[in-house]
Amino acid sequence: MDNITNLDLTQLEKRLATNFDSGLKESTAQQRLNKDGKNEIKQQKSVSPIGLFIDQFKDAMVIVLIFATLISGLLGEYYDSITIIIIIVLNAVLGFFQEFKAEKSLQALAKMTSPKATVIRGGKEQKIDSSDIVVGDIVLLSGGDKVPADIRLIDSQNLEIDESALTGESVPVLKKHQKKVKSAVISDAVNCGFMGTSVTKGKARGMVFATGMKTAMGQIAHMIDSEGNEPTPLQVRLNQLGKVLVSICLLVSFLVVLLGIYRGENIYKMFLAGVSLAVAAIPEGMPAIVTICLALGVQRMLKRRAIVRKLPAVETLGCATVICSDKTGTLTQNKMTVEKIYVDGKYIDVTGEGYTPKGRFLYKNSILDKLNGKSSLLQLLKIASVCNNSKVIKIAKKLGSKNYDIQGDPTEGALNVCCQKADITKEEELIGKELVSELPFDSDRKMMSVVVRDKNKLTGYTKGAPDIILSKCKKVLMSGIEMPLTSERQREIESAISRLANQGYRTLAISYKSNVISSDEKHVEDGMTFVGLTAIFDPPRKEVFSAVAKCRSAGIRTIMITGDHKATAVSIAKQLKILPPGGRVVTGAELSEYSLSRLMDIIDDVYVFARVSPEHKLKIVKALKEKGHTVAMTGDGVNDGPAIKAADIGIAMGITGTEVTKEAASLVLSDDNFATIVEAVEEGRNIYDNIRKFIRFLLSCNVGEIMTMFLAMLMGLPLPLKPIQILWINLVTDGFPALALGVEKPEEDIMKRKPRKKNQSVFSDGLDFKIFSRGLIISIITLSLFIIGYRTSNQNIEVARTMAFVSLIVTQLVHVFDCRSENKTIFEMNIFSNFYLIAAVSLSTLLMLAVIYVTPLQKVFSTVPLTMQQWVMIFGVVAIPYIIQMLVVAYKYLVKKPHYSSFLE
């Protein structure tokens, strides 16, 4: 692009083989369209629904279940085979629909471009689809248009383009068609317009030099597309867990079959035992429960105004250590506002929010109710209202309330809103007067002026860069009276300019000149009277202050990454307490010189990055990830897209965010509220906690089942449970309580913990020991009651299996209450505080009774009705470990032992 911006227009006209006046011929345009393709952003290939469904069967646990189905069928256990097939298909269907909803292609970029564009072809002005634009086309632009491709300007009139979606700059860029630019940086290319940006003011004619994927936006889209989707920590841990379970399952099944054959057991029975162990070892319902748990979390987050696009990424946010946030529109309101005015050597504070034209003027916290007719402040506001082309408009909202927006340049809009806070409008100020001429803003002059006639007297009003305007002034307005601009007064004004600039304000000077001879620039903008300064700022969102503080208490570092100037970024960062004392600030220019290793050396000390490009943001995210951080990246513009895609979790703004950014993100904030991120973090941590809880519950039950079956084989006993009984327990009896654990409320200290490490095992903090110890207790209880039932029923295998079946269910349904907390026992919690768990346990109990007492189900599951004596035996044995646990808890409180820990956890 650097050649394009630095070429003479005649050279470019020749290179692109076009004509400034008549444009391309239709035949030439068609040839180029056929050669280069449509002016569109390429979309990712959509995932085939059939392929997505087939992928559901590639999981290792599913493959083992399919193998178990085949063996059960060959052995004549048709009930078992049919049941396993139904479970496999249901899991696949559930997983398919969840992933199909999350899989979306990169179609959003096409939506950002204008559907129609005005071009000159064959000497005629015509509207065409923007997708049909080709290199060499002559494009016409005016206020409100989207730039349809990358163009070099041929001529322009007061052209300003909002490039915030590409660069992050909150202020529209004044374009200069006649200027050559050596830099290849988008923000410096003032003689070009770029695809997807918006014309806010003026008119222009330009020639297209890049279309489609060759545009600046296309290159960003390529960066987004090239960043692969890494598996989330939860996916990695669950995949590892699945492999471990499958390995254990195959090993134990193989050992049992070998042992049986060695002991001369019936091969048929040994294979049936192997299938039973395979089914017992695998928590068949866990993949579905994980998915449902995440889906329930998604629904809760939706109520908190956070839309999840990638299901497993919900949990990832819970272990975020860094949030990289764009400034404009994310931490700030993206509404330029006049906050201070400097007149008469005094600083006046201006109150109000956003573009609402309501507020007060304060001096030393005292309200200036009535502005004196000759006061300098009143004169400044009158000049600012007349020397202004913006409009403040009302937007109807729900329930009849009004919201406000601006049309035109944001800086002029900020001045206009400020003037209306004092009930001053351009229309009223010009009553009885005539606006003779306007001298538009010029990047060389750095000022804008208007000339007004009042009773044959011409007055020039000017606003612009403070240092330039001050150099053109000979007088200063003090308390409404013109005074000579002495060197001392000039130094005072220069000091005020520096002070406001260092505070991050965008400052404009206001001046006027009476008795102007003519409307010529040299007569209007020289020998003026300095009136004052306006300090304009894009203020922080109110809710962000507490959000950043909560992130800090949760051990999460907030880093501001912005395309704005360093002083502005530092000012906002200090206000929000993002930048601590001694924290580093790095600019894009410095960042360009850093290697990735150098950036990694300093990244932990940097809290603000200013004047950065999309490539810089990507580099920052990669450096943080290389340092072991779990990175969340928030943003709204197209420029945030690549970094959002590269981050562990990307967070896009739903209202101001571009569709491209939303498609690249894992999470979209529907209210653009940074504070919603804190709620999402809490929800993410709670989801992970709850997943650990039901993994603890499910796996301890599975361990109990495996040990029951394996110990029975070692002892030469018949199989205590049939495969179909184990499937029923794993999927139905355990399934509902496990789901109920997924909706447990957050622990009290959830937002006071440090973030988990991304590679932290799901079995950390002693969870593996809790699972094994509880599994051992479950197996001892089940096997004991199987033996009791077998011996007390004259070796009736169905009675013994029914007692083992019931005891296993009852033990697990009591155990689920222990799994509600990792720090408290069942006797230290309110067992009724989770209504869903009470309902789930009740349902599982009813289903258990149905399997035992409903005749058709008795035949399917090989059960028999139990006597009252057998029920008493079951509850008596099941209660033993909990009686011990209750005694230990009572001992703890009676003796007040502070460091209590129970092996029964």
C-alpha positions, 0 to 999 in steps of 0.5 A: 500500500505504501506505493499507492499512497506515495504515487502521483495520481497521474502515475496511479491512473496509468498503472490502474489503466483507468480514467478519472473522468469517464471511469472504466468501460463496462467490458473492461470492468467485467473482464477484471471481475472475472479475473479478480473475483467478487469484491467480497470477504471470503467465508469459511467453509461451513461444517457439514451436518453429516460430518458433524454428526459422525464426529460425535462417534469418534470419542474413545468412550463412545467407541468402547460402548459400541464395542460393548454393544456388539459383544452383548448382541453376540452373547444374546443380551439384546436388552443390554445392546438396545439400551446401549445403542439408545444411549449412544444415539441420544448422546450423539444427537445432543452433542450434534445440536449443541455444536451445530448451533455454535459452528458459524462461518465468517460471513459478517465481513460481507455485511459491513460493506455497503450493498450498493455503491456509486461509480462512474463507468463509461462516463456515466454515474450509476449505482452497482452492487458493491460486490461488483466493484473492480480495481480501477473503478471510480467511486463517488462518496458522500456523508453516510456512505460506507467505503466499498473498497480500498480507494485512493482519493482523486479529489475531496471536499471536507471529507472525514471518515470514521475509521474506528472499526479498523484503527480504534481511533475514536475521532474521524480522520480528515482526508487530504486527496492531494497529499502523498504519504510514505507510511503504509500505516492505515491511520497515516494514509490520509489520501485513502479510504478503506473498505468498511469504514464510514464517511461522516462528512463531506464528499469525494471521488476516488479510484479503487486500488484493492478489492475483496481479500486484498483490502485492509479489511480482507487482510484482517479477515485472513488473520482471523481465519488463520488463527486456529481454534485451540481446545479449551482447558475443559476440553483438554481435561475431559479428553484426558479423563476419557482416555484414562477411563478407557485405558482402565476399562480395557485393562480391568476387563482384559484381566478379568477375562484372563483370570476367568479363563485361567480358573476354567470359568465359562467363556460366555460368562467371562465375556459378559463380565468383561462387558459389565466391567466396561459399562461400569468403568465408563460414566456414559452420561458424563459427556451429555451432563457436561454439555447440559451443565454448560448449556444451563450455564449459558442460559444463566449468562444470557440472563446476565446479558452475556451471549455464549457462542462457543459452549466449552469456552464458558469454563475457560473464562473462569481461569482467566488471568488477564483481560485485554480490553480495548479502550474506546467503546469498551472501557469508555462510552465512545461519546466525546464530552466537554468536561472542562472549559478554561476561561478568565484563567479559571477552570470550569467543570461541565457535568452531564452524561454522554450526548444528553444536552443537560448539565451544569457549569461549576466553578470550585463546586459552585453552580454557575446558574446564570451566565452573565451576558458579557461573561467570557464563558457565555461568549465561548459557548456562543462562538462554539455553537455558531462555528459548528456543523453538527446536530444533536438529535433525539432518538425515541426509546421504550416507554416514551423516554428519549435518548440523544445522539449526534450527527456529524463530527464527534468533536463538534458534537461534543461542543454542540451538546455543551452549548445546549446545556446552557440553552445556546443553539446555533439557530438562535444565535444566528437569528437576525444574522447571516452566516456569510462564509465558512473556512473548513478545517485544514490539517495545515491550518489546524483550525476552522472559521466562520464569518457572520454578518450582524448589521453590516458588521463582519465577525470571524469565529474560530476554533482549532489547535490551541497552540496555532490559534494562540500564535494568531491572537493579539488580545485575550478576553478577560471577564468579557473585556478584551485585554492585550495578550501579554507574555505573562498571560500567554504563558498562563494559557500555554500552561493551561494547554499543557496541563489539560493535554497531560490529563489526556484531554483533546483541547480546542481553543476558541477565538474571534475577530471583530470588524473583519474586512473580508472573508479571506483567511488572512483577514479572519484568522490573524490578529484574533482575540483568545477566548478560552479552551475546551477540554474534550474527553471520552469518559469511562463507563461508570460501571467499569470502575467497580468491575476493574476492582472486582477483577483485581480482587479475583486475581485478574489483571486488566490491560488496556490496549488502544489505538488512541494516544498515550496521554489519553490512554494513561489518563483513562487507565489511572482513573480506572486504577488499571495502571498502578504506580510503577506500571509500564506503558508501551506504544505501538512504535516501541512494540514494533521494535520488540521481538516476541521474547523481549515483549515476554520479558516485560509483559508482566509489568505492562498495563497499557498499550497505546497507538497499536495496530491489529498486528500489535494486539495479536503479538501482545496476546501471543506473548501473554499466552507464551508466559502461561497466562489465560487471556481474555480479549475484549473489543468491538472493532474489526481491528480487535478480531485477530487478537480476539480469535487468538485469545483463550476467550474472546469477548465482543461488544454486542451493540457497538461491536462489528459482526466480524468481531462477534463471529471471532469471539467466544462471548458477546456482551449484549449490553456492551457492559464491561461489568458483565465480564465480572459476572461472566467470570463468576459464572465461569468459575461456578460452572467449573466448580459444579463440573468438579462436583458432578465428576466427583459424584459420577466417578466415585460411583463408577469406581464403586461399581468397578471395585464391586464387580472386580472384587466379586470376580476375585472372590469367585462370586457371581456377578453382583450386577448385570450390564443393563442394571449398571447402565440404568444406574449410570444414566438414570439414577446418577444422571438427574442428581448429577445435573442438579449439581450443575446448578449449585449456587456459587461458593461464598469465596468464589471471587476471592480466589486466585485464577486456576492454572490453565493446565491444572488437573480436574482432579487437583486439590485431593479430588482423586483421593475423595473419588477413590475413598468414596468409591471404596466405601460404596463397593464395600457396602454394595458387595456386603449387601450382595453377599448378605442377600445371596446367603439369606435367600438360599442363593437366589441370585435375583434377590442378591442382585436386587439388594446390590442394585438398591444399596448401590443406588441408595448409597449414591443418592446419599453421597450426592449431598456430600458432593455439593461442597468440597469443604463441608460435609453433608451435616454442615450444609442446608440439604434443602437449599438446592431444590433441583437436587431434592427433586432429582433424588426424589425422582431417582428414588421413584424410578428405582422403586418402579424398576423393583415393583413394576412387573414389566420393568422387573423382567427387563432389569432382572429384579424382584420385590424386596421385603421390609426386612431386606430394606431394613438391612440395606438402610442399616448398612448404608447408614454406618459410614454416615453415622461415623461421619456425624460422630466425627463432625459432632466431635469437631464442634464439641472439642472445637478442632479447627483443622478437621478433615475427614477421610469420608469426604 
